Each structure stands twice: as C-alpha cells, then as structure tokens.
Amino acid sequence: MAGPPFVLDDPEPTDNGHWEIYAFANGTSAQDGSGGEAGLDLNHGEGPDLQLTAVLPVGYDTPPGGSFSTGLGNVELAAKYRFLHQDTSGVDVAVFPRIFLPATSAAGGEQHVSFFLPIWLQKDWDAWSAFGGGGCEINNGGGAQDFCIGGAVLTREVTPNLRLGLEAYHQTADTRGGRANTSVGLGGIYDLNQNYHLLAYANTGVQNRAATNEASWYTALLWTF
C-alpha cells in the first residue's frame, strides 16, 4: 500500500471492484500563515489496471493577523491507469491525470481550473518498496503559475500491521514571485484490521523553509472493502 499518506503517489490502482475511502485532514504552516483541507478521498477499482478517484475537500486558511476561514476546496477528479507491471517489465508504471475544479473561496483553494499530469513508478522487493516519479501542473490563474514536482519514497514493512516510509521531493514555485520547495518527511500506515487502517505523515522543508513549508502534516482513517 502506497500513495497516501505521502505527498507523492504510486502506480498501483485500487483492486478491481473494490473501494478505498480516506477520511482525511492535512495542513501546512509557513511565514505567511497556515492552511489545509479535510474531507473524503474516494477511490474505486473500475478494471484490472484502472482506478477512478474523486476528492471532496473543505479548505481552511489562517493568514498572519487574520481570522480563521473555511470554504469548499478544489474538488479533484482523476483516473489512474497502470500500463506496465513488475512481473513482466520489472517495475509498475502508471499515469494518474487529475483535474482540480475551482474552489468557492480563497480559503478553499485555487479559484480556477487546474490540471496535473504525473507518471508514477514502483519496485517491490522483500519487505521494501520504492515508488515515486512526478509531473507538472497547469495552474495558471490568479496569482498561481504552472509548476512541477518530483521525488521518491522508500518504505519498509516493520511488522505485519505496520509500514513506515521516508519521502523526499522537490517542487518548483507555484505562485508568481514564489519560491521552490524541497521537503523531507516520514509517514506510516497501521492496519487496525483487514478493512480499517490509520495513516499519519509529517514533513518539513529543507529549501526556502520559512517561505514555503515550515511544517506539514496529514492524517486519515482508510476504509477498504
């Protein structure tokens, strides 16, 4: 299991005919304030190598010296298609294009349509798994600009119920006059049972930290069936 809680994703789609539903919350703090989202991340296996995704978030924002505000976030619609498999090519590879719909307010996120086109790869061996890749987002509206992100995650199954992972990624500036960001983070997935799983993640910037990412976090309850 990969993808959430990490920033980067993996090429493995949800199993055909099954669901993965995340009830999640996340946030980021920097010198210009803090913000994040909470909501549902719905994933369904539509075929042996095809996953359809819808993310329904509520965003929140606390600017410096300002008041806490909320709004409907950028609804995401996506489809993951895996076109290479480890058993035949040595590595899993998938595309996972996403479209982000306009938020209802600045607190919710970007108030224009954006599009993200990444490619993700994964290799598993013994108790280890490595995945990553990246892509670019067409995000040109308001004060935003197009940007790219890329990186890698290394995870290990520590116990039959617990997997831990270390992530490193780089993102170019996503706002006009903004700065690039390189961050490192640690995440984990704990299986409560076959259907319920706890996810947690935290990271911090190592490049332009104060301006971009002093601290970020993600937590979720995952229901699989």
C-alpha positions in Angstrom: 0.0 0.0 0.0 1.4 3.4 -1.0 0.3 6.8 -2.1 -1.4 8.4 0.9 -0.2 9.4 3.4 2.7 10.6 1.3 2.7 13.6 -1.0 3.9 11.5 -3.9 1.7 8.8 -5.3 2.3 5.2 -6.5 1.2 3.3 -9.7 -0.9 0.7 -8.0 -4.6 1.2 -8.7 -7.4 0.1 -6.3 -8.2 -3.5 -6.7 -10.8 -4.2 -9.4 -14.3 -3.9 -8.0 -13.1 -2.6 -4.6 -13.2 0.7 -2.8 -10.6 2.7 -0.8 -12.2 5.6 1.1 -10.0 8.0 3.1 -11.5 10.4 5.7 -8.5 12.8 5.8 -7.2 16.1 7.2 -4.0 17.9 6.3 -2.2 21.2 6.9 0.8 23.3 6.1 2.4 26.2 8.1 4.7 28.9 6.7 5.6 32.5 7.4 2.5 33.7 5.5 0.1 31.7 7.7 -1.3 28.2 7.7 -4.0 26.3 5.8 -5.1 22.9 4.7 -8.0 20.6 3.9 -10.3 18.0 5.4 -12.7 15.7 3.5 -13.1 12.4 1.7 -10.9 10.8 -0.9 -12.9 8.2 -2.8 -11.2 5.5 -5.0 -12.8 2.7 -6.9 -11.2 -0.1 -9.0 -13.0 0.1 -12.4 -10.9 -2.5 -14.0 -7.7 -4.7 -13.5 -5.5 -1.6 -14.1 -7.9 1.3 -13.8 -8.8 3.4 -10.8 -11.3 6.3 -10.7 -10.9 8.9 -7.9 -12.9 11.8 -6.5 -11.7 14.0 -3.7 -14.2 16.2 -1.9 -12.4 18.6 0.5 -13.3 21.6 2.7 -10.3 24.0 2.8 -9.3 26.3 5.7 -6.9 29.2 6.0 -5.4 31.4 8.7 -3.4 34.3 7.4 -1.0 36.2 9.6 -3.0 38.6 11.7 -6.2 37.4 10.1 -9.1 35.3 11.2 -9.8 31.6 10.5 -11.9 31.0 7.4 -13.2 28.0 5.5 -14.7 27.1 2.1 -15.4 24.3 -0.3 -12.0 23.2 -1.6 -10.8 22.2 -5.1 -12.8 19.1 -5.9 -10.5 16.6 -7.7 -11.4 14.1 -10.4 -8.8 11.6 -11.6 -8.2 8.3 -13.3 -5.1 6.1 -12.7 -4.1 3.7 -15.4 -1.2 1.2 -14.9 0.3 0.2 -18.2 3.4 -1.7 -17.1 3.7 -4.5 -14.4 6.6 -5.7 -12.3 6.1 -9.3 -13.2 6.7 -8.6 -16.9 8.8 -5.4 -17.0 10.4 -5.3 -13.6 8.6 -2.1 -12.5 5.0 -0.9 -12.2 4.3 2.3 -14.2 1.1 4.3 -14.3 -0.3 7.7 -15.3 -2.7 9.5 -12.9 -4.1 12.7 -14.5 -6.1 14.9 -12.2 -8.4 17.9 -12.8 -9.0 20.4 -10.0 -12.2 22.3 -10.1 -12.5 25.9 -8.8 -12.9 26.4 -5.0 -15.8 28.5 -3.7 -13.5 30.9 -1.8 -9.8 31.8 -1.3 -9.9 29.8 1.9 -10.9 26.7 0.0 -8.0 26.9 -2.6 -7.5 28.0 -6.1 -10.5 29.7 -7.8 -9.7 28.4 -11.3 -9.4 25.0 -13.0 -6.0 23.3 -13.0 -4.7 20.1 -14.4 -2.0 17.8 -13.1 -0.3 15.1 -15.3 2.2 12.8 -13.4 3.8 9.5 -14.1 4.4 7.1 -11.2 6.8 4.1 -10.8 7.2 1.4 -8.2 9.5 -1.5 -7.4 9.0 -4.0 -4.5 11.4 -6.5 -3.0 11.2 -8.5 0.2 9.8 -6.1 2.9 10.8 -3.0 0.9 9.0 -0.8 -1.6 10.3 2.2 -3.6 8.0 4.4 -5.5 7.9 7.9 -6.9 8.1 10.0 -10.1 6.4 13.3 -10.7 4.8 15.6 -13.2 3.7 19.1 -13.9 0.5 21.1 -13.2 -1.1 23.6 -15.5 -2.2 26.1 -12.8 -2.2 29.5 -14.5 -4.8 31.7 -12.9 -4.9 34.5 -10.3 -1.5 34.6 -8.6 -0.7 31.0 -9.4 1.6 29.7 -12.0 2.4 26.3 -13.6 4.8 24.1 -11.6 6.4 20.7 -11.4 7.0 18.2 -8.6 9.2 15.1 -8.4 10.7 12.8 -5.8 10.8 9.3 -4.2 9.6 7.3 -1.2 11.2 4.3 0.4 9.0 2.2 2.7 9.5 -1.0 4.7 7.1 -3.4 6.4 8.3 -3.2 10.0 5.6 -5.6 11.4 2.7 -7.4 9.6 0.5 -4.5 10.6 2.9 -1.5 10.3 4.7 0.0 7.3 6.9 3.1 7.6 8.4 5.3 4.9 10.8 8.1 4.2 10.0 10.7 1.5 12.0 13.4 -0.3 10.6 15.6 -3.1 11.2 18.9 -4.9 8.5 21.3 -6.2 9.1 24.4 -8.3 7.4 27.7 -7.3 3.6 27.5 -7.8 2.9 31.3 -7.4 4.2 34.3 -9.2 7.2 35.6 -7.3 7.1 32.5 -5.1 10.0 30.1 -4.3 10.8 26.5 -4.9 10.5 23.9 -2.1 12.4 20.8 -1.2 11.0 18.8 1.7 11.6 15.5 3.6 9.0 13.6 5.5 8.2 10.4 7.5 4.9 8.5 7.2 3.3 5.3 8.3 0.3 3.0 7.8 -1.1 0.9 10.6 -3.6 -1.8 9.8 -6.3 -2.0 12.6 -7.8 -5.0 10.7 -8.5 -6.1 7.2 -10.8 -3.1 6.4 -9.7 -0.2 8.6 -6.2 1.5 8.5 -4.7 4.5 10.2 -2.4 6.8 8.2 -0.1 9.6 9.5 2.6 11.7 7.9 4.7 14.8 8.7 7.3 16.7 6.8 9.4 19.9 6.8 11.1 22.0 4.2 14.9 22.0 3.7 14.9 24.7 1.0 13.1 28.0 1.5 11.6 26.5 4.6 10.1 29.7 6.1 8.5 30.8 2.9 7.1 27.5 1.8 6.9 24.7 4.3 7.9 25.1 8.0 5.8 22.0 8.8 3.2 19.9 7.0 1.0 17.0 8.3 -1.6 14.5 7.1 -3.7 12.0 8.9 -6.5 9.7 7.7 -8.7 6.8 8.5 -8.8 4.5 5.5 -11.7 2.1 4.8 -11.1 -0.7 2.3 -13.7 -3.1 1.0 
